[in-house]
Amino acid sequence: MILLVNFNSVTLIFNVATLLTSCFFLKANVSFFSLLTHHPSVQMEITNKHNDLRRMTNPRASNMLKMNWNAEVAKNAEKWANRCTLSHSSRSQRKVSFANCGENLFMSSAPLPWSHIIQVFYDEVKNFKYGVGDIRANSKTGHYTQLVWATSHEIGCALAHCPHMHLSYFYVCHYCPEGNNRNTKKTPYKKGKPCGDCPNNCDNGLCMCDLIKEFGCDINITKENSKATCRCSSEIK
């Protein structure tokens, strides 16, 4: 999914289709360099904003994993952003050492805060109903569903300046493991009490991936008290 902003309108591109959506005005008051994701404060802003929004789903999620910043994923996102293609990378280009990754893209004619871009992704929720999917024909919801995909728990984002383009600021976020599985896109998470699937491995309504981080992919994580812990197979039960 790709979003483009020229400060008077938002143009959404999905595959080869272009859709002019709602109009709004934005004011850029941040510098490009302050938004670069090698800054720990920017990494924290991005992960915190994602996690805040993942806690807000309606209905609530019982298996929503907490997002973590991942340097390998961020490096891969930066590699793609710097190509200034205004298009999605191939699935093979989004593969990292532990998973295939999903991708959200955003283009703007001026630098905008990361929290704003991430909120725009989430605001596609107005076009989505849990269990139904898109509520209107041709509505776009892929940014939102990737953002709230329960089993995506590692994130890396990057921003590039592409001066040869009118929309010259290219934002790229990669989500690993990838979401937006066609077969389950109508239910990007399991509805229920927050942390209902991980009562003993919970952080403020989000499930944790601590066991994988500590022991790696060789450990067999099947304990009843950590049913929502991320698995190397990208599966949550």
Buried (B, 14 or more C-beta within 10 A) or exposed (E): BBBBBBBEEBBBBBEEEEEEBEEEEBEBEBEBEEBBBEEEEBBEBBBBBBBBBBBEBEEBBBBBBBBBBBEBBBBBBBBBBBBBBBEBBEEEBBBBEBBBBBBBBBBBBBBBBBBBBBBBBBEBBEBBEBEEBBEEEEBBBBBBBBBBBBBBBBBBBBBBBBEEBEBBBBBBBBBBBBBBBEEBBBBBBBBBEBBBBBBEBBEEBBBBBBBBEEEEEEEEBEEEEBBBBBBBEBEBE
